[in-house]
Structures are given as C-alpha cells and as structure tokens.
C-alpha cells in the first residue's frame, strides 16, 4: 500500500497574509491541491493532510477525498509527521510532501517510489541538482548511497560545493519511519523535531537509505513569498503551453 502525508499546518508569515500559506492559489487552485494531486498521480491509495493554523480554512479549499491530522503546535516537520502516526501505520510505504511545493509532479514521485522499492530502501530522499545550492541541505554520498544530509549552516567548505540538495520530499517505509520518529530529539537551536533526523536513525537500523534526483529542478521550488507564488504560476503557465500543442498533435496523428 502507498500512502501520502502532506504537511500543511504552517501559517507562512512571509506571505504577508492572514491566510494559511497553502490556500494561496496557483492557476486558480490552492497550492495544496497540487501536492495532493501529485501524490494520487503517483499511486497513493490514501492521502492525509496535516493541518494546524486556521485548519478549517485549509479544509474548506480541499475538494479531494483526503484524511486529516491536526498539529496543534508547530514543533517541526518530524512532529508534524508524527501527528499522522495512526494514519501511517506499519504497512507499506508513505510519501511525505509539503503543501507549498505546487510544482512537484506525479511522474517524479513515481520515479522515486520505483527506486525506493527496487532497492528495498528504508527511506528515499527526493533530491535536486541546483546551479546555486545556497540555503539548501546538501546530499552527501558515500559508496553505499546517501551518507547524510548537511544543512547550509553546518556544511564545511567542501560540502558547500555539493550541488545535490534535499527537496524536503521523501518516501519512507512506514514501520521504519514510526520507529525513527520515536527516537528523534528536539535538542537543537530551534527546539524542534526535524524529519531529516530520521534518516541517520533508519540507516543505523541497518536499512538502506538513498537519494533520487528529480529530472526537473523546478519541482523543488517552495512558495514562501508572494514573489515566489508568481514564479510558480509563471512556470505552471509555461507547462500548460508546452503540453497542450503536444496533445493536439497526438490527436491529429490518431485521427489521421
């Protein structure tokens, strides 16, 4: 079974709006819609949306069939996912996405899921190759695959040269994820529980961990400001322009 959890509990203060970040619209649809659609296009049988800030407002814009879990306090991504522990369960795999990344596609998630299952991974990080990786967590590899993820502020000079970065999207073995979530700590500057901390724990369980780069780095783009919202809309419009002529051409070929 494939499940998906969408993180959509945050306020998004940099949007300069009282509305929850994920209800802001791209091409007329709330951002969270695109994450839900990508998960379902990838084959997710069930989807759970983590809500928090103005939860009812987020639920009101979602017209897909989903479950919900409530994160009353925003204590980090690891804490958010743990709020959906009952939904995740111990069977199958779960895709973890953010509700503010509207450009991710089902095809990218399918590729990650295929690699995850073919290699028997405990966790697969969806990564991207960026010309300018500044600000992102770096994917550090060794001969066995993913060694660790190093955040920008913790990266040394060599690690900062690495252009493969963490997208914040993952595929987890459900059982391994729940065990690891029980073991993460909030002993950090923010006092939060970070989902990436589960990766080293799962690796120490003896399970394989790896990263799969997406083909189009645009899909990593999150929306934190109104300017970034416009960028996402512009990219989405270009996708529509390039896809529609191909469909018409294909129809002409079919009809002769």
Secondary structure, DSSP 4 states (H G I P E B T S, - for coil): -EEEEEEE----GGG-SSS-GGGSEETTEEHHHHHHHHHHHTT-SEEEEEE-TTHHHHHHH--S--EEEE-SS---HHHHHHTTHHHH-SSSEEEEEETT-TT--HHHHHHHHHHHHHTTEEEEEEEEE-S--TTSPEEEEETTEEEEEE-GGG--TTGGG--EEEEEEEEEEHHHHHHHHTT----STT----TTHHHHHHHHTT-EEEEEE-S-GGGG----SHHHHHHHHHHHHHHHHHHHHHHHHHHHHHH-
